[in-house]
């Protein structure tokens, strides 16, 4: 499960290619790598970068509204506003204020027993209120590429509390089914999941 935090720059592509992977949003900016699956649900990402997303040659899971208009050859995701964990994403998913949560629901449904998180720094430098939309005034310091939401790009400020609430739901469901989520991100501020050492994997 590949997050897009700054720490992703230090993860070898060879490691990312070792396991089936879920990438999201602008993961295609990571040179030399393409994920097994691609996921995008944020409207600002899809509206601004749909041309690049269309070029990705892997299974794509996209908010249903945009599979009708901007994106081709993608599986539609229908979202619920009720905080929950979907065991059947073919019917609906809960976005959980982070695309990583959507990916966790997809991985659970596909039958993966262990999910490894990388690039999930869960730490942002910003001013403003969670969920606000802002226009970037310079290089992006919150993601692995300065061009991720670079100058002039619109992005939503993160809601860390809401993310953690969703992640706790994922942990509960995974562990109830004997599955696990391990955070391999060095220095990650996300403490919901057990931490692990990437070298051991």
C-alpha positions in Angstrom: 0.0 0.0 0.0 1.9 3.0 -1.3 1.4 6.4 0.3 2.7 9.5 -1.4 4.6 11.1 1.5 8.2 12.4 1.2 9.6 9.2 2.7 8.6 7.3 -0.5 11.6 8.9 -2.2 13.8 6.7 -0.1 12.0 3.4 -0.9 13.8 1.4 -3.6 11.6 0.7 -6.6 12.8 -2.9 -6.5 11.1 -3.3 -3.2 7.9 -1.7 -4.5 7.9 -4.2 -7.3 8.4 -7.2 -5.0 4.8 -7.3 -3.9 1.4 -6.6 -5.6 0.9 -2.9 -5.0 -1.8 -0.2 -4.7 -0.7 3.2 -5.8 -2.8 6.4 -5.9 -3.2 9.9 -7.1 0.2 11.0 -8.7 2.2 7.9 -8.0 3.1 7.9 -11.7 5.6 10.7 -10.9 7.7 8.1 -9.2 10.2 7.4 -12.0 10.5 3.8 -13.2 7.5 2.5 -11.3 3.9 1.6 -12.0 1.6 0.0 -9.4 -0.3 -3.2 -9.8 -3.5 -1.2 -9.1 -4.3 2.5 -9.2 -6.9 4.3 -7.0 -8.1 7.9 -7.1 -11.2 9.3 -5.4 -10.3 13.0 -4.7 -12.1 15.3 -7.3 -9.2 17.8 -7.4 -6.8 15.0 -8.3 -9.0 13.6 -11.0 -10.0 16.9 -12.5 -6.5 18.2 -12.7 -4.6 15.1 -13.7 -7.1 12.9 -15.6 -5.0 12.9 -18.8 -2.0 11.4 -17.0 -4.2 8.9 -15.2 -5.8 7.7 -18.4 -2.3 6.8 -19.7 -1.7 4.4 -16.8 -1.7 0.8 -18.0 -3.0 -1.0 -15.0 -6.4 -1.7 -13.4 -7.8 1.7 -12.2 -10.4 2.3 -9.5 -12.0 5.7 -9.7 -14.9 7.6 -8.2 -17.9 6.6 -10.4 -18.9 10.2 -11.3 -15.6 10.6 -13.2 -15.6 7.2 -15.0 -18.6 8.6 -17.0 -16.9 11.8 -18.1 -13.1 12.1 -17.7 -11.6 8.6 -17.3 -11.9 5.6 -19.5 -11.2 1.9 -18.8 -11.7 2.3 -15.0 -13.7 0.4 -12.4 -16.3 2.8 -10.8 -16.3 3.3 -7.1 -19.6 4.4 -5.5 -19.0 6.2 -2.2 -20.9 6.3 1.1 -20.9 9.3 3.5 -21.5 7.0 6.5 -18.3 6.2 8.3 -17.8 2.5 7.8 -15.5 -0.2 6.3 -16.9 -1.8 3.1 -16.4 -5.5 2.7 -17.8 -5.3 -0.8 -16.3 -2.3 -2.8 -18.2 -3.4 -5.9 -21.2 -2.0 -4.1 -19.7 1.0 -2.2 -16.7 2.3 -0.3 -16.2 4.9 2.4 -13.4 7.4 1.5 -12.2 7.9 5.0 -10.6 11.3 4.1 -7.7 9.5 2.5 -7.3 7.4 -0.7 -5.3 4.9 1.3 -8.4 3.9 3.3 -10.2 3.2 0.0 -7.2 1.0 -1.0 -7.4 -0.9 2.3 -11.0 -1.8 1.5 -10.1 -3.0 -2.0 -7.2 -5.1 -0.7 -9.4 -6.7 2.0 -12.0 -7.6 -0.6 -9.4 -9.0 -2.9 -8.3 -11.4 -0.2 -4.9 -10.0 0.9 -4.1 -11.2 4.4 -1.2 -8.8 5.1 -0.9 -5.2 3.9 2.4 -3.3 4.2 2.3 0.5 4.3 5.1 2.6 2.8 5.2 6.3 2.2 2.5 6.9 4.8 4.2 9.7 6.7 0.9 11.1 8.0 2.6 14.4 8.6 1.9 17.6 6.7 3.1 21.2 6.7 0.2 23.5 6.0 -1.8 26.5 7.3 -5.5 26.5 7.3 -8.4 24.3 8.3 -8.7 20.6 7.5 -10.6 19.8 4.3 -10.2 23.4 3.0 -9.2 23.8 -0.7 -6.1 25.8 -1.3 -3.9 26.7 -4.3 -0.3 25.9 -3.9 2.1 28.8 -4.1 5.3 26.8 -4.5 7.0 23.4 -4.5 5.1 20.6 -2.7 6.9 19.7 0.5 4.2 17.2 1.7 4.7 14.6 -1.0 7.5 12.6 -2.6 7.7 15.0 -5.6 7.9 18.8 -5.5 5.6 18.8 -8.5 2.9 16.6 -6.8 0.8 19.6 -5.9 3.2 22.2 -7.2 2.6 25.9 -7.8 -0.9 26.7 -9.1 -2.3 23.3 -8.2 -5.4 22.9 -6.1 -5.4 20.6 -3.1 -7.5 19.8 0.0 -5.8 20.3 3.4 -5.6 17.0 5.2 -7.9 16.0 8.1 -5.6 13.8 10.2 -8.2 13.1 12.9 -10.7 11.8 10.4 -8.1 9.7 8.7 -7.1 8.1 12.0 -10.7 7.4 12.8 -11.0 5.6 9.5 -7.7 3.7 9.9 -8.9 2.4 13.3 -12.0 0.9 11.6 -9.7 -0.8 9.1 -7.5 -2.2 11.8 -10.6 -3.6 13.6 -12.0 -5.3 10.6 -8.6 -6.7 9.4 -7.7 -8.1 12.8 -11.2 -9.6 13.4 -10.6 -11.6 10.2 -7.1 -12.6 11.2 -5.5 -10.2 8.8 -3.0 -7.5 9.6 -1.7 -4.1 8.4 1.9 -3.2 9.1 3.3 0.3 8.7 6.8 0.2 7.3 7.2 3.9 6.9 10.2 5.2 8.8 9.3 8.1 11.1 5.6 7.8 10.3 3.4 9.8 12.6 0.6 7.3 12.1 0.5 5.1 15.3 -2.8 3.2 14.6 -1.0 0.2 13.0 1.9 -1.9 14.2 5.2 -0.6 13.0 7.7 -2.7 11.1 11.2 -2.5 9.6 11.2 -2.5 5.8 14.5 -4.4 5.8 12.7 -7.4 7.2 10.5 -7.6 4.2 
